[in-house]
Amino acid sequence: MDLAGIYRAEYGRCVATLARLLGDINLAEEAVQDAFATALQKWQTPPPNPGAWIVTTARNRAVDRLRRESTREARHAQALLLYHQEEPAEVGPVRDDQLRLIFTCCHPALAPDARTALTLRLLGGLEVPEIARAYLVPEATVAQRIVRAKKKIRDAGIPYRVPGEHELPDRLPPVLTVLYLMFNEGSAATAGPLIRSDLCAEAIRLARELAALMPDEPEVLGLLALLLLTEARRPARLGPDGELVLLAEQDRSLWNRELIAEGHALVRRCLRRNRPGVYQIQAAINAVHTDGAATDWPQVLALYDQLFALSPTAVVALNRAVAVAEVHGPAVALAALEGLDLPGYHRLPAARAELLARLGRDEEAAADFEQAIALATNETERAFLQTRLTHTRRAS
């Protein structure tokens, strides 16, 4: 694995470990960045455990910085204490560090948009431009949110820990949201390769840790099931030339049956609890998609109706319209899209274009495909939409 791959795989783990050692997220992130810069200069080939090397080097850089900037005895003492801490031989097995960091970033004292941006930056290793593209906001806005969130953590003395059992229910929703968004960015990246398998794997690993921490919480199990069932289809999502392959055209023999079985078992556990939530219902939808040789669209639509009742958002309405098209036809689905407002979201004009094309309204479909292409930021998706546009123009 090259240094860029190691950065993507290890950055979040290293920052989480250093945050525990330093008790300062800003210093931890700066030290890890310094360590990767050092690795760029020194490594001819990566060491056997690159994560441990980065953590050790980052810790030493932090010690040097504390000593250099220290004008008070307490700061010097902090550097000495840090210097004499036992060095972590492995980074991967230190699993709780990242969970602690997520709960820190998702503290209720922080604004929701700041929680997400900070966690994707620290845990996912996403750069500010990537986060900005994902949420359709200016880069300066994302940068300000991250800076303010770090300052709030420092000034308010927000602890770096997994909350006590009595605190978990109130702290859980934003943590689930962050893991969900982290996985979504991995499975449909805003830029670069369409699929970032490292980010997907990290979101799944953290969801497993959360499920071990809260095994009786249905929404935690639902989120884990959703991620596993989505990940199971990953081998079939891209064709031999890297082109996007839609669900209906995927080779189901390529799907990961072990992940599907695990996901289905989790969905059944959720059903027995009879406390439906948004992640459980989304997991159930994906369970239907992965059950048998073809999708039971009426069942999918019934589940989307339940999901919309719990979460009446424009994105849910858009996804529901896809099921409506399969059950009631494209004209009914097109009517369901009327009035939806998702500015900057390329999947809305793309869905509308597909429905218009199925209705033979090719000129209107082409216009919507053009709009979707202009809004899409990932080249794989843009190429797919361009192919659909070309096909539509030939059909007209």
NUVO-474859 format. One record per residue (C-alpha): residue in one letter; x, y, z. Coordinates in steps of 0.05 Angstrom, whole numbers, plus 5000, padded with zeros to 4 digits. Layout:
REM NUVO-474859
aXYZ;...
***
This chain:
REM NUVO-474859
m500050005000;d502750694982;l503051285029;a496451565004;g493050905018;i496250865087;y493851575101;r486751395083;a486950755124;e490651005185;y489251745193;g483051685235;r485951155280;c492351545291;v488652195308;a484151815357;t490051495392;l493852155396;a487652515422;r487452015480;l494852105494;l494852855488;g487953045510;d488053575456;i484753445388;n488154035353;l495053825376;a493553095358;e491453265287;e497453725276;a502253195304;v499452655259;q499953105198;d507253255216;a508552505223;f505752365154;a510052925125;t516052605158;a514151925129;l513852235060;q521152445068;k523851825103;w520151215079;q522950845020;t518250275036;p512950285091;p514749955158;p511149315179;n506349715223;p505750395191;g500250625240;a504550495301;w510350865267;i505851465253;v503251475325;t510251425356;t513051965310;a506952415321;r507652335396;n514952525394;r513253135351;a507953335401;v512953275458;d517953715420;r512554235407;l510254245479;r517354345504;r518954865452;e512655275465;s512655165539;t513955765583;r510655465644;e512654895688;a505954545678;r506854505603;h513754215611;a511153715660;q505753515610;a511053395558;l515052965605;l508952565624;l507252445552;y514352255535;h514551715588;q507851395569;e508350695542;e508750705466;p502950355430;a505649755394;e499449695351;v494350205328;g488949755299;p487049375362;v486050035401;r478750045378;d475650455434;d479751065417;q475751215354;l469151085389;r471251575444;l473052095392;i466352015356;f462552125421;t466952735435;c465653025366;c458152875374;h457353205441;p450553575446;a454254225461;l456554235388;a452054445330;p449653845288;d453054085224;a459554195263;r459253495293;t458753185224;a464253605192;l469053505250;t467952755253;l468752655178;r475153055182;l478152705242;l475551995234;g474651945159;g480752345140;l476552745090;e479453415069;v475454055075;p473854085000;e471053375001;i466553525060;a464354175027;r462453814963;a458753275002;y454253795037;l453854314981;v456754885023;p462755335013;e469555065036;a470355675082;t463855485117;v466354775131;a473055025155;q469755515203;r465254965230;i471154515244;v475155065278;r469255285321;a467754565341;k474954445363;k474955095402;k468354905435;i471154225456;r477354565485;d473855155519;a467954755547;g472554195571;i468553665534;p471452995558;y474752505511;r470851875532;v465151405517;p459251685557;g456451315617;e450750835607;h445651335630;e448151845578;l448251385518;p440951435494;d441352195488;r448152175455;l446751615406;p442851945349;p448452405324;v453451835329;l449051405285;t448251975236;v455752075231;l457151335219;y451651325167;l454451925131;m461551655135;f459251015101;n455251395049;e461451795030;g465251145024;s460050804981;a458851404935;a464651884943;t463752604922;a470352584883;g475752094862;p474051344859;l466551234867;i467650734923;r472450854981;s472750165011;d477150395068;l471850895092;c466350365085;a470449865125;e471850365180;a464550565186;i462549825191;r467949685242;l465750265285;a458450055278;r460449365303;e463949685363;l457650095377;a453349465372;a457849115422;l457149715468;m449549755460;p447149065438;d439949185458;e439049835419;p435049675356;e437350275316;v444650095327;l443249395301;g439149695244;l444850145223;l449849575225;a445049145183;l444149705133;l451649805124;l452949055117;l447348945066;t449749545025;e456949325029;a454948625007;r453048894938;r459449284928;p463048754884;a457548824832;r456649574832;l462149714782;g463149364715;p469649104685;d471549794660;g469750144725;e462950364700;l456950434747;v452149844746;l445049954771;l441749464820;a437249154767;e443148994723;q448048734776;d450648034775;r447847774841;s452647194842;l458047714859;w454447934922;n457647754989;r452947215017;e456347205085;l454847945096;i447747855069;a446447295119;e449147705176;g445048315155;h438647905149;a439747605218;l440448305247;v434148535213;r430347945243;r433048135312;c430448845301;l423548595279;r422848175343;r423948815384;n418249165347;r421149865357;p421850095285;g426650665269;v429450985206;y435750555203;q431949915216;i427050065160;q432650235112;a435949585131;a429449215118;i429049535049;n436049295034;a434248605061;v428548565010;h433448774954;t438148214974;d432947674984;g432047214924;a433347304850;a429047934842;t426648514885;d419648494914;w417949214896;p411049234930;q414449044995;v419849574984;l414450094972;a410749905035;l417149985074;y418550665043;d411550875064;q413450705135;l420051055129;f416851685102;a411951685160;l417951705208;s422452145166;p418552565116;t424552855080;a425553015007;v431052485000;v426451945027;a420952194980;l425752144921;n427851434939;r420651244950;a418951494880;v423650974851;a419550424883;v413050764861;a415550734789;e416649984795;v409749854826;h405150384794;g409150614734;p413451214715;a407651714707;v405451614779;a412651654803;l413852294764;a407852614797;a410752404865;l417052804849;e413253444836;g414853984887;l421053644915;d426454144931;l433553864933;p437954434907;g444654194882;y442953454889;h444153114823;r440052494838;l433452874834;p434153094761;a437352414745;a431252054773;r426552524737;a430452414672;e429851654677;l422351694688;l421452184630;a425451724585;r421051134604;l415051554584;g418151714517;r419052454533;d426152444509;e427453194500;e425353334572;a429352734596;a435552994560;a434853674593;d434453344662;f440352884647;e444453514628;q442553834694;a444553214733;i451253184697;a452553904714;l451153774788;a454653104796;t461653154826;n464052434818;e466852254749;t464051544751;e457051804761;r458052354709;a460251834659;f454151404673;l449551994665;q453052204601;t451851504573;r444551544591;l444052234559;t447251974494;h442451384493;t436451844504;r438552314448;r439251724400;a432351474419;s429052144405;
***
